[in-house]
């Protein structure tokens, strides 16, 4: 007699194999999705890809080879730029770009925000990394919906007689985008892990949250705590 809800040995074995392959399938899917985005913006048929092809055509006849040659030329140029920055030109270049781009309305604000986001991932202890700390935002107060965000500045702003903190809520699985929200100070508390943990959680679409939270270490803000 068939018992409702009881799987046959074949189905159960098949599901075990399917669950074993599912992480690999998801990994391949995410990599394919990222590769599609890269191809869309950097592929031979894109605007940037066309520039790379034109850079390489004076040296070779094949379009494909020209694309690769153009890419290698860009890589070499970036490497040379890195060498120049290492010998002391970084500050001058930053001041030049800040003076040229930072003063343009709207574009200057976007450039400044992009600089802060990039600065978080520099392999050194810098002011950007310290000022943009991961925080938990509990909407509606303690016990409400909680969102993992970044705190660009620990200094509250006053809006309508109330004190708010501006937080950046990244998007998953590419945490370089998102939204800027101003939430009450009492709704924000520091997350007990660094930017690497936040990035891991968003890139994995939450899959690594249990391991990140299990291995948490106290996070310290530049001034020693959250504003009240």
LOKOL-277469 format. One record per residue (C-alpha): x, y, z; residue in one letter. Coordinates in nm, 3 decimals, padded with zeros to 5 digits. Example, Ala and Ser with C-alpha at 12.3 -4.5 7.8 and 13.67 -1.06 7.14 Angstrom:
2
- 01.230/-00.450/00.780/a $
- 01.367/-00.106/00.714/s $
This chain:
228
- 00.000/00.000/00.000/x $
- 00.132/00.345/-00.094/x $
- 00.187/00.575/00.203/x $
- 00.119/00.945/00.115/x $
- 00.426/01.160/00.149/x $
- 00.672/00.869/00.141/x $
- 00.918/00.888/-00.150/x $
- 01.027/00.584/-00.346/x $
- 01.396/00.479/-00.316/x $
- 01.455/00.592/-00.676/x $
- 01.315/00.941/-00.615/x $
- 01.500/00.976/-00.286/x $
- 01.832/00.871/-00.443/x $
- 01.772/01.104/-00.737/x $
- 01.702/01.399/-00.504/x $
- 02.021/01.327/-00.309/x $
- 02.222/01.341/-00.631/x $
- 02.038/01.653/-00.743/x $
- 02.108/01.835/-00.417/x $
- 02.475/01.737/-00.443/x $
- 02.496/01.896/-00.791/x $
- 02.285/02.201/-00.707/x $
- 02.572/02.410/-00.555/x $
- 02.782/02.344/-00.866/x $
- 02.491/02.437/-01.092/x $
- 02.432/02.760/-00.899/x $
- 02.803/02.843/-00.916/x $
- 02.808/02.790/-01.293/x $
- 02.492/02.999/-01.325/x $
- 02.635/03.293/-01.128/x $
- 02.964/03.279/-01.322/x $
- 02.773/03.267/-01.651/x $
- 02.563/03.565/-01.543/x $
- 02.874/03.766/-01.454/x $
- 03.040/03.660/-01.780/x $
- 02.733/03.781/-01.970/x $
- 02.758/04.123/-01.805/x $
- 03.130/04.143/-01.885/x $
- 03.065/04.042/-02.246/x $
- 02.789/04.301/-02.277/x $
- 03.014/04.587/-02.165/x $
- 03.358/04.464/-02.273/x $
- 03.292/04.212/-02.551/x $
- 03.407/04.271/-02.912/x $
- 03.059/04.394/-03.009/x $
- 03.035/04.650/-02.726/x $
- 03.146/05.013/-02.742/x $
- 03.452/04.951/-02.524/x $
- 03.527/04.631/-02.712/x $
- 03.517/04.821/-03.040/x $
- 03.776/05.063/-02.902/x $
- 04.001/04.771/-02.810/x $
- 03.966/04.627/-03.161/x $
- 04.060/04.961/-03.318/x $
- 04.364/04.983/-03.089/x $
- 04.489/04.643/-03.202/x $
- 04.405/04.660/-03.577/x $
- 04.716/04.864/-03.669/x $
- 04.927/04.568/-03.555/x $
- 04.725/04.264/-03.673/x $
- 04.465/04.183/-03.937/x $
- 04.233/03.955/-03.740/x $
- 03.953/04.128/-03.547/x $
- 03.967/03.871/-03.268/x $
- 04.344/03.901/-03.230/x $
- 04.315/04.280/-03.250/x $
- 04.068/04.270/-02.961/x $
- 04.315/04.065/-02.754/x $
- 04.605/04.295/-02.848/x $
- 04.400/04.600/-02.750/x $
- 04.315/04.438/-02.418/x $
- 04.682/04.365/-02.351/x $
- 04.768/04.726/-02.432/x $
- 04.512/04.848/-02.179/x $
- 04.644/04.605/-01.915/x $
- 04.999/04.729/-01.981/x $
- 04.886/05.091/-01.955/x $
- 04.710/05.026/-01.623/x $
- 05.021/04.848/-01.494/x $
- 05.242/05.142/-01.590/x $
- 04.997/05.375/-01.419/x $
- 05.022/05.160/-01.106/x $
- 05.399/05.188/-01.114/x $
- 05.379/05.566/-01.146/x $
- 05.136/05.586/-00.855/x $
- 05.367/05.373/-00.642/x $
- 05.657/05.612/-00.687/x $
- 05.462/05.905/-00.549/x $
- 05.222/06.036/-00.815/x $
- 04.905/05.905/-00.650/x $
- 04.839/06.219/-00.448/x $
- 04.894/06.447/-00.746/x $
- 04.665/06.241/-00.969/x $
- 04.392/06.236/-00.705/x $
- 04.412/06.612/-00.659/x $
- 04.398/06.661/-01.036/x $
- 04.092/06.438/-01.080/x $
- 03.922/06.590/-00.775/x $
- 03.979/06.936/-00.921/x $
- 03.853/06.845/-01.268/x $
- 03.566/06.607/-01.191/x $
- 03.480/06.682/-00.829/x $
- 03.358/07.032/-00.912/x $
- 03.107/06.920/-01.179/x $
- 02.751/06.925/-01.035/x $
- 02.595/06.579/-00.988/x $
- 02.889/06.405/-01.159/x $
- 03.121/06.526/-00.884/x $
- 02.895/06.371/-00.617/x $
- 02.885/06.039/-00.802/x $
- 03.264/06.048/-00.842/x $
- 03.312/06.115/-00.470/x $
- 03.080/05.828/-00.372/x $
- 03.253/05.593/-00.617/x $
- 03.589/05.689/-00.468/x $
- 03.464/05.607/-00.119/x $
- 03.333/05.266/-00.230/x $
- 03.658/05.178/-00.407/x $
- 03.857/05.298/-00.107/x $
- 03.687/05.036/00.112/x $
- 03.864/04.756/-00.071/x $
- 04.215/04.904/-00.077/x $
- 04.459/04.668/00.102/x $
- 04.544/04.914/00.376/x $
- 04.395/05.082/00.677/x $
- 04.258/05.402/00.528/x $
- 04.006/05.661/00.634/x $
- 03.748/05.536/00.383/x $
- 03.761/05.184/00.525/x $
- 03.720/05.318/00.877/x $
- 03.440/05.561/00.797/x $
- 03.231/05.319/00.590/x $
- 03.151/05.054/00.849/x $
- 02.891/04.775/00.814/x $
- 02.579/04.836/01.025/x $
- 02.244/04.674/01.092/x $
- 01.936/04.890/01.029/x $
- 01.620/04.777/01.208/x $
- 01.331/04.945/01.030/x $
- 01.059/05.027/01.278/x $
- 01.296/04.988/01.571/x $
- 01.423/04.683/01.757/x $
- 01.258/04.365/01.629/x $
- 01.164/04.513/01.293/x $
- 01.287/04.420/00.947/x $
- 01.668/04.431/00.961/x $
- 01.889/04.530/00.668/x $
- 02.267/04.507/00.638/x $
- 02.408/04.840/00.517/x $
- 02.714/05.063/00.511/x $
- 02.758/05.374/00.723/x $
- 02.956/05.634/00.519/x $
- 02.970/05.886/00.804/x $
- 02.908/05.842/01.178/x $
- 02.787/06.203/01.207/x $
- 02.405/06.231/01.227/x $
- 02.209/06.490/01.027/x $
- 01.900/06.673/01.151/x $
- 01.588/06.650/00.934/x $
- 01.263/06.796/01.059/x $
- 01.390/06.815/01.415/x $
- 01.497/06.449/01.424/x $
- 01.844/06.297/01.399/x $
- 01.916/06.059/01.113/x $
- 02.210/05.861/00.979/x $
- 02.268/05.821/00.607/x $
- 02.325/05.453/00.518/x $
- 02.403/05.282/00.189/x $
- 02.205/04.964/00.124/x $
- 02.399/04.758/-00.135/x $
- 02.237/04.536/-00.395/x $
- 02.296/04.160/-00.426/x $
- 02.490/03.992/-00.571/x $
- 02.683/04.298/-00.699/x $
- 02.724/04.523/-00.392/x $
- 02.858/04.826/-00.577/x $
- 02.505/04.956/-00.640/x $
- 02.213/05.015/-00.409/x $
- 02.028/05.299/-00.240/x $
- 02.097/05.580/00.005/x $
- 01.854/05.593/00.299/x $
- 01.836/05.827/00.598/x $
- 01.713/05.634/00.902/x $
- 01.669/05.736/01.267/x $
- 01.985/05.706/01.477/x $
- 01.818/05.461/01.716/x $
- 01.753/05.219/01.430/x $
- 02.123/05.176/01.348/x $
- 02.372/04.957/01.533/x $
- 02.723/04.841/01.431/x $
- 02.767/04.500/01.270/x $
- 03.017/04.272/01.442/x $
- 03.222/04.202/01.128/x $
- 03.417/04.394/00.866/x $
- 03.353/04.502/00.510/x $
- 03.476/04.163/00.388/x $
- 03.189/03.995/00.573/x $
- 02.933/04.234/00.428/x $
- 03.070/04.176/00.077/x $
- 03.061/03.800/00.127/x $
- 02.699/03.806/00.239/x $
- 02.580/04.021/-00.052/x $
- 02.781/03.843/-00.323/x $
- 02.651/03.505/-00.202/x $
- 02.296/03.648/-00.181/x $
- 02.284/03.567/00.190/x $
- 02.417/03.211/00.167/x $
- 02.728/03.291/00.374/x $
- 02.540/03.487/00.642/x $
- 02.538/03.200/00.898/x $
- 02.915/03.147/00.873/x $
- 02.992/03.520/00.879/x $
- 02.772/03.575/01.184/x $
- 02.913/03.267/01.359/x $
- 03.269/03.395/01.324/x $
- 03.193/03.755/01.411/x $
- 03.446/03.978/01.583/x $
- 03.368/04.311/01.751/x $
- 03.358/04.601/01.508/x $
- 03.499/04.932/01.635/x $
- 03.396/05.263/01.482/x $
- 03.652/05.545/01.452/x $
- 03.509/05.727/01.754/x $
- 03.460/05.407/01.954/x $
- 03.086/05.352/01.920/x $
- 02.757/05.447/01.762/x $
- 02.618/05.800/01.807/x $
- 02.322/05.837/02.039/x $
